[in-house]
């Protein structure tokens, strides 16, 4: 009878555990950004794996969350929930389709004095142990104020800064406030990939168990991605790095051999091929007019340690490490570079902004980067222009200390499409028009999950750029899903800017310095007006923690800078903790077919620039029709002051089909 019942339940898609007898029965739930995939159809990257959240799986551990408060384990988890295991406990997933590889996103404690620990995690398939993963927290656990510390016992890095914890400047306060240590722990999670011994079928179970005796007091499992990885790619007509002395075991440094293969390939007009193996590289590989391909990112791994420089480099770097770099733009940059099919794994454990320890860097024009997996570098890809026409597609960038990808200074005519980013330590995707405008670029169909600091996508100045069809979920602190910002010395916004067809999920963080919640999308006029042809259309803002839309300026410049004209059209807002729109700047916006439901407070929180003149707010709204849900009531128009500086937050219900 028990066998027949198990078979019947399996046919319905439910999981039945063989032990213990009272085990929980759970359905197989596949998500995208911890949501029903139907809610985000057509948005984000088309990835080759199935995402399963641990909180939806069978477990005898403890579900933690939901919670969105920064510096907590639930807040940094995908979907703001995870499963906490102690030694002897497990979480078990049922494969939704055939798979021969998994990725596990997890967190384990730091060492008491910082620096991380390692701990085992057993992997069993269908009840048979197949592997033991060695988890690490050596690349996690940052503390303190920017640019952060690895020391949980350190005092404030900037005791002359105002901090929310005491609502004071500690150095200017008597008596000196006691600040709890560790101060602001963050960046808890890491992830690890594992090729299984063979391909398993849909319905087979993968159980992750913390073995008895693990020195990790707890192990948090956030999610499991299951993959069906194809065989290694072979390139016969190529300069094979093995022929030039590269070591696929990783015991000897292979940087010189790869350089020799590149030089030979350029002379003979061949590709460079890096076959399966792990290759030790502890410095930059300079690339120009060359194609380098691996056997696939699961098979070809370029792995390096961080190296101290004897003296700082001219750019201020005090370390070097593994990375593929184009020539400096001042030296003409590189062109015709094509990188594909390998992994880059660094050894970056601290944030030093002057360090050039990025996975890919320099300037590369007329180039392509496709199918890379980049982990544990400072920034996955950081490009210092001017440069033009680079296409970046189908890459996975995870577990970065800083940005995922940044177009910095004069990048033009370039596309970033169908890439996946998770657990970046700063903006996952950014265009930063410092000194020279980024022009004519597109960020399209990318997926971004859990950026720990700053934004999912940030556009700092520039001309004629587009942000389209992206999926951004779970930003953690001091940023949100999408930011349009006049800051960091960026050139002004000119021409047009199109933000269209994006979906944000559980976005809008608590801004510590301002002590307010941010919008899922926020426009920030700090250093200049944001005055260009800007249209936001077709976006979906789901389950926003605070506001869906925010337009804001810094208090010190609130009467200097404005956001004169932004058009919002064909928008869906499903759930806000506070308002649909929060206006904290002078300027105006128009709204057409902006539909909202499950709004926590008044639809429009209009503070203008906080002068509260008798003529009404300094920010005005135009109703172009079709704005359903009652959020934009006639009495609010054009500029009624409806200012509640910090309205109470009403957690919205989970998103549902419109």
Secondary structure, DSSP 8 states (H G I E B T S, - for coil): -HHHHHHHHHHTTEE--SSSTT---EE---EETTEEGGGGTT-S---SEEEEEGGGSEESSEEEE----TTSTTTTSGGGEEEEE-TT-EEEEE-SS-EEEEEEEEEE---TTSS--EEEEEEEETTEEEEEEEEE-TT--BBSSTT-BS-TT---S-TTSEETTTTEEGGG-SS-----SS-S-B---EEEEEEEEEEE-TT-EEEEE--TT-S-S-EEEEEEEEE--------SSEEEGGGGT--TTSSSB-HHHHHHHHHHHHHHT-EEEE-SEEEE--SEEE-SSEEEEES-TTTEEEE---EE-SS--TT--SEE-SEEE---GGGT-EESEEEES-EEE----S--TT----SEEE-EESEEEES-EEESSS-SEEEESSEE-EEEES-EEES-SS-SEEEESSEES-EEES-EEES-SS-SEEEE-BSS--BS-EEES-EEE--SBS-SEEEESEEEEEEES-EEE---BS--SEEEEE-TTB--EEEEEEEES-EEES---EETTTTEE-EEEEEEESSS---SEEEEES-EEEEESSEEEEEEE-GGGTTT-EEEEEEEEEEEEEEESS-SEEEESEEEEEEEEEEEEEESS-SEEE-TTS---TT--SEEEEE-S---SSSS-GGGTTT-----TT------------
